[in-house]
Amino acid sequence: MGSEPSSEDAWNPALYAAHSAHHRDQDASFLATVVLEPTDQVVDLGCGTGEFTSRLAGLVPEGAVLGIDASASQIAHASAGKSENVGLVVGRLQDLDELLQDRVFDSAVSRATLHWVPGNDHPALLRAVRNHLRPGGFLRAEFGGRGQMQTALSLLDEVSLSLGGPVSPWFFPDADEYAEIVGRAGLTTEGGFVRLLPQRRAMPTFEDLRGFLRSQAFVGYERALGPETRTLFRELAESLAARQLRRSDGSYDLEFVRLDLLAFSR
């Protein structure tokens, strides 16, 4: 899910939606930690193609959900068939105050997005979230944490560096580091949590892995590379991944580490 502006929208919504099952598999455990009332106003930070946004909307039938994403193509995909209580906005999360203006929400949620926001922008982003939450409202988020996909990212970094590209272009904090950012922003984890959750996410075949890489992981590297270099990056990365990421059980399951957060507005 996008957070950075660019002259080129690098996301392929149909491809992303086709390879987001590993996120959807976590929906129930994520929602089990929050309480939503039917009339709640919710903002979904980095709504992507809108599948989770739609699920949220079903939990607040008398309320509303506002989805925000920097990718116009993802928002267009999410717009198709959305329910009446879903609103969608194209914009960077770094511009949240401007996007939301004077709106106040009961909760803010974010799935698999905040690692796309540069680390230096997180303090201001969390302050903006706090500014738009009612007293006692909550922020529930999960995104990549320290150790996320370490083996796979080492491989991708190696290929990217060989072509003059970036290294791990995401923000993957540890729990203590992020707890300090949360506290300084005026949010509290008392009654909530900030923790790292190791997960093994299913990629049964190389086709599953390749779909995930092309729809989600490669985006972070390719937007800093020229068109011809992108093609070469993809060819080299997929060739290495096919050989080096295959597990002894024949799968290509990946080791995820998620920064899992529940914080409240004071």
HELIX and SHEET records of a PDB file:
HELIX    1   1 PRO A   13  ALA A   18  1                                   6    
HELIX    2   2 ALA A   21  ARG A   24  1                                   4    
HELIX    3   3 ASP A   27  LEU A   31  1                                   5    
HELIX    4   4 GLU A   51  LEU A   59  1                                   9    
HELIX    5   5 ALA A   72  SER A   79  1                                   8    
HELIX    6   6 LEU A   93  ASP A   95  5                                   3    
HELIX    7   7 LEU A   96  LEU A  100  1                                   5    
HELIX    8   8 LEU A  114  TRP A  116  5                                   3    
HELIX    9   9 GLY A  119  ASP A  121  5                                   3    
HELIX   10  10 HIS A  122  ASN A  131  1                                  10    
HELIX   11  11 GLN A  150  SER A  162  1                                  13    
HELIX   12  12 ALA A  175  ARG A  184  1                                  10    
HELIX   13  13 PHE A  206  PHE A  212  1                                   7    
HELIX   14  14 LEU A  213  ALA A  217  3                                   5    
HELIX   15  15 PHE A  218  GLU A  222  1                                   5    
HELIX   16  16 PRO A  227  GLN A  244  1                                  18    
SHEET    1   A 7 VAL A  86  VAL A  90  0                                        
SHEET    2   A 7 ALA A  64  ASP A  69  1                                        
SHEET    3   A 7 GLN A  41  LEU A  45  1                                        
SHEET    4   A 7 PHE A 105  ARG A 111  1                                        
SHEET    5   A 7 LEU A 133  GLY A 144  1                                        
SHEET    6   A 7 LEU A 254  SER A 265 -1                                        
SHEET    7   A 7 LEU A 187  ARG A 201 -1                                        
END                                                                             
